[in-house]
Amino acid sequence: MAHFVVVGAGQAGASLVAKLRSEGFDGEITLIGAEPVPPYQRPPLSKAYLLGEMEESRLYLRPANWYEDNRVALRTGTRVTGIDRAARTLELEAGETLGYDALALTTGAHPRTLPASIGGALDGVYCMRDLADADTMAPEFAEGARLLVIGGGYIGLEAAAVAAKKGLSVTLVEMAPRILQRVAAEATSDFFRALHRDHGVDIREGVGLDHLTGTERVTGAVLTDGASVEVDFVIVGVGIAPAGILAESAGLAMDNGIATDAHGRTSDPHIWAAGDCASFPYKGHRIRLESVGNAIDMAETVAQNMMGGKVDYEAKPWFWSDQYDCKLQIGGLNMGYDAVHTRRGEGAGVSHWYYLGDQLLAVDAMNDPRSYMIGKRLIEMGKSPAPEVITDPDTNMKALLKG
């Protein structure tokens, strides 16, 4: 009986094993995770969970008994230290060896941290990536506490929003000229800058961290413009990197993560990869997507191909972020855009539409779910209405899907 092993018990790993069973795979399945808990949702960690609005049990992707009922051997708190590709075995931290017929790596990503030389090892300096991170920093969120957020991407902005809602004094620094510069147009940056400042967040752009101060615990920060900030704790949100050490040490091809083909297969025919750790072909490029949607969709495609399918992974990128009472929804990828057009939605809703020439690439929708849904559908269908049609408030947006 074939034995499929999945290393990485996050969204991708959980989706992959579920798809294997739903597609009729009847062999053995082992799902291995380094954390001591079952697979869970990560997005609420920096939002509802940190706010105290969601209990830990509600984070879990499936009830604990699902794994036993579906004959999935879930091994939590277990680290894989090596892959012997020739023998098709895994080396586990405790010295155990585990064989496989096919292996899937869904190891995710890890947060980039601050160097110890500038204070990154001080107590009170946190990253937000997993449940343990959220639990460890939760007591810091006391009303009146002074928080410094380093990084103006979505993770940093979401953490700042939670802190501001809890009554903390929040300073956010972004070394780029504007927040969200790597991922969004200037208009979207302007929207979220205004939103955070309306909630009392001190946003400083074009300013980085020089070093943190304190003996054992952080007490302050010196910024690159010479300013000093007194702080009670720090959250570092400067991006994530694919968790590819296991794959790289096994000699698999790497390219911005674990390189896979269109089927999710790595350079080893018996090893697959999916989720944040994996890069794949996309419209003539090689990309890696950090999103729940990609983790689910790519993992399910890989599951089918592990069973002998020949299904190309066709990514349909979508993302979201919750900050205060604003829901940002993003459809498509804005790579290479040369123009952005704004449409006013219902109420305070607004959307920004990214074009390359006359091709629609992506849409950012703030409290405008209709524009998001229609924009995402248009992109997936390969339709590109003229910008003046999109921005015309009298346009029947739904009709564009039929045109």
N, C-alpha and C positions, 0 to 999 in steps of 0.2 A: 504494500500500500504506500502510495507516494506521501512524502512529508514536506509540506510547505512551511517555511519559517519566515516570519515577518519581524524585523528588528526596528523598533520604534513604535511605542503605543500611544500615539497622538491621534489627531483627526484622520490622517491618511492611513495609518496602520489599522485603526478601527474600521474605517470604510472598506479597506481592502479585504479584511477577513470576512466581513459581513457579505461582501459581493461574492467572494468565493463560495460561500455556503448557498447564497440565493441563486447562484448560477449552477448549482448542483455538484460542486466538488465534494467528493465523499472521502477523501484521504485525511491524513492527520494535519492539523494546523496548530502551530505554536506562535503566539504573539508575545514578544519580549519587550518590556519597558523598564527603563532605569528608575522611574519614579515609583514610590510605594503605593500608588493609587491607580484605579482603573482609568482607561482613557476618558478624557474630559475636554470640554470646550475651553479654549484659551481666550477668545475675545472678551467674555464678560469679566475676566480677571481685573482688567484695568478700568472697568466701568461698574456694572451692577454689583459684582462680588465685593469689590473694594468699598463700594458705598454701603454695603451691608444689606442690599436689597435682594440678594440671592444666596441661598445656602449651598454648602459644598455639594450635597447630594444632587442638587439640581444641575450642577455642572456636568455630571457624568453623562457620557453619550449614550450608554445603555445600562439597564439594570445589571447588578453584579451577577445574577443568575443566568443572564443571557449567554455568557461565554460557556458555562458548563452545559446549558441546555443545547447549545449548538456545537458542542464538542470542539471548542477552541481552548487550548491550554494557555491560559493567560498567566504569564510569569512577570509579576511586578517586582520592583526593587532589584532587578537583575541587570548587570552590565555585561555587554559583549566586548571582549578585549581584542579579538582577532578573528580573521577569516582564513581558513586553509582552503583555497579554491581548488587545488588538485584533489584533496580528499573530500571536498564538499562538507566541511565541518566548521562549526563555530567554537571558539574558545571563550568560555565564560569566566567572569572575574574570580569565582570560587574554585577554579581549576577544572570545572566540568567541561566535557566536550559534547557537542550536540550536532548530529548529522542532519543534512537537508538534501532534498531532491531539487528544490527550487527555493531561492532566497529573495526576499524583497526588503530593500532598505528604505525605511520611512522615518529617518532619524531627525528630520526637521531642521531647525536652525538654533543657534545660540546667540545671545545678545553680545554686542561689542561692549567692552568694559573700558574704564579709565586705567591708565598705567599707574602702578603703585608710586612711581616717582613724582606724580602730581597729586597724590592723595587718594587714589582709587581704592586703596586697601583700608582706609579709615572706617571705623564703625559709623553707621548712619548713612552710608553710601549704597544705594540699591539700584538694581536693574529690575525691569518687569518682564518676565518671560513665562514663569511657571507658577503653580499653586503655592509652592513653598515661598517664592518671592513675595507673593501677595500677602500670605499669612504673616511673614516676618515683618513686613513694613506697615501692616494695618494699624498697629498701636501708635505709630507716628502721626497718624492723621487726627490730631487733636486740634480743636478750634483754637486759632491764634498762633499755631506753630508756623515757623518760617521755612518754606520749602524752596529749594532751587531745583529747577528742571533744566537739564542740559540736553538740548536737542529739540528742534521745532518740527519734527515729523509727527505722524499720527499718534504714535505711542506717547511721546512727550506731551502733546496737546491733550490727549485723553486723560493722562495723569493730572495735568494742570487743571482740567475741568472738574475732575472729582475733588481735588484739593480745594478749589475755590468754592465748590458747592458745600463743602464741609466747614467753611469758614477759616481756612488757612490763608496766610499771606504768601502769595506765590510770585516768584520771579522766574522767568523762562529766558534762557539765552540760546541764540542760534547763530553760529559763526557765518553761515551763508548770508547774503544780503537780505533774504526774506525767509520766513517760515514756509515749509512745504515746497521749497524751490525745486527739489529733485523730483517731485511727484505731481505737481499741480501748476496750473497757470497762475499768473500774477493776480487775476481777478479772484480766484479761489483763495489765494493767500490773503488778499485784502479782506475778504468776507470773514475768515476765521480770526484774523488779527483784531478786527473790530469787535467780533463776538467775545473774544477773551478779554479785551480791554474793558468792554462793558461790564464784565464780571469781576473787574478789579485785578486781573493778572498783569503784572509788569513784564511786557515783552520787549526784549532787547535784541535787535537783529544786527548782523554784521559784527557781532561780539562773541568771542569764544571764552573758554575757561583757560586761564593761565595755570592756576593750581588751587587746590583746596587747602585750608588751614585747620589746625587742630593737632593735638598730641596723639591721643588714641581714637577719639571721636571727632568727627567733623564739626567745626564751629563757624566756618566762614569760607568765602571763596574770593580769590583775586582774579579779575577778568582781564582779557587782553587789552582793554582800553585803560587799564589801571584802576578801575573802580573796585571797591571792596563791598562785599555783601555778607551780612551776618545770616547764618542759616542754622536750622535745627536738624535738617536732614536733606539729602540730595537724591534725586532720581535721574539716572542716566538713560537717555533714550536716543542713542546715536546709531541706531540701526542694528541689524542682525547679520550673521554670516552663516552659510550653509554648514550643517554638521556633517562634514565629509571625512573626518580623520580615519574612521574605520575603513571606509572605501578606499581612501588614498593609500593607507598602509597595506591594503591588500593588492595594490597595483592596478586598480580600476582607473579608466580614463576619467580625468577631471576637467571641467570647463565651467567656471562659475557654479561649482557644485558638482554633483555626480552626473557625468554626461550620459544621456540616454538617447536612443533612437526614437523614431515616431511611435514605437510600440511601448516605450518605457523600459526597454532592455538596455542594460549597461554593456560595456565592452566584454564582459563575461556572459556567455549565452545562458548561464544558469542563474544569473543575478539580475534583479530588476530594481528600479528605484522610482519613488513618487513623492510628491509634496514639496515642501520648502527646500529640501536637500537636493532636488534634482533639476537639471536643466534639460531642455528639449527643443527640437526644431519648431519654429513658428514663423510662417510667412517669410522665409528666406533668412531668418535670423536664428540665433540660439538664445533662449531666454530662460529665466527662472522666476516663477511667480510665488509671492508670499501671500497666500490668501486661503481662506477656508474653502472657497469654491474650487480652487485648483487642487487642493489636497484631496477633496472628495472625488472630483471628476477624474483626475489622473489616476488615483488609486483604483477606482472602479474599472478603468480601462486596462490597467496593468493586471488586475485580477483576471479579466477575461483572457488576456494574452498569455498569462501563466498557465492557463488551462488549454492553450493551443490555438487561441484566436489570433487574428491578424488585423486587429482594430487600430487604426491610427488615432492618436490622441489629438483631438481638435479643441484646443483651449478656447473657452468663451469667458474671457476675463471679467470679473466683477468684484467689487470691494465695497466696504462700508465703514463708517466711523460715527460713533455717537458722542456728541459733546454738548453738555447742557441740554437744552430742548431742541437741538438741531440734529437731524439725521442726514449725514452725507452719504449718498449712494453714487458709485462710479461704475459705469459700463464701458468696456473696451480698454484699449491701451493708447495713451497719448504720445507714443514714441514718434518724434520727428515732426510734430505739428508746426504749422507756420501761421495759423490764425485761430483766434478764439472768439466765438460769438455768444452773446448773452440773450437768454429768453426769460422773461418774467412769468412766473407761474401763478397759481392761485394763492391768495393771501400774501404771506411773506416769502413764498417759495421762489427760488431762482435757479437757473441751470446755465452751465457754461459748456459750449459745444466746440470740440477740437477738430480742426480740419487740416489736412495736408493738400493744398490745392483745392480741388472740388471733392475730395474724399473725406467722408466723416470717419474719424478715428475713435473718438471717445466722448463721453459726457459726464460732467460732475453735476449732480443735482442736490441742492440743499433744501430740505423740507419740500421736495417736489417729486413725489414718487411717480406721478404720471409721466413726467418728462424722462425720468430714469428708465422706466419700463419700456417706453416707446423707443428711446434712444438705443437701449441695449438690443432690442429686437431689430431695429433698423441696421445696426452694425452687424449683427449675426446674419442678417439676410443679404448683406452686401449692398444695401440701399444708402444713397447719400443725397438727401434733399438739399436744394440750394440754401446757403446760409440765410438769405433774405426770407425764405419760406419759414425756416425755423424761428427766426426772430420776430416774425409777424404775429402779433397777439391774436389776430383773427384766424390764424391757421388751425384747421381741424387736425390736430396731431395724430389722432387715431387713424384718420383716413390715409395718412402717409404710408401706413403699413400695407395698404391695398393698392397704392398707386404704382 
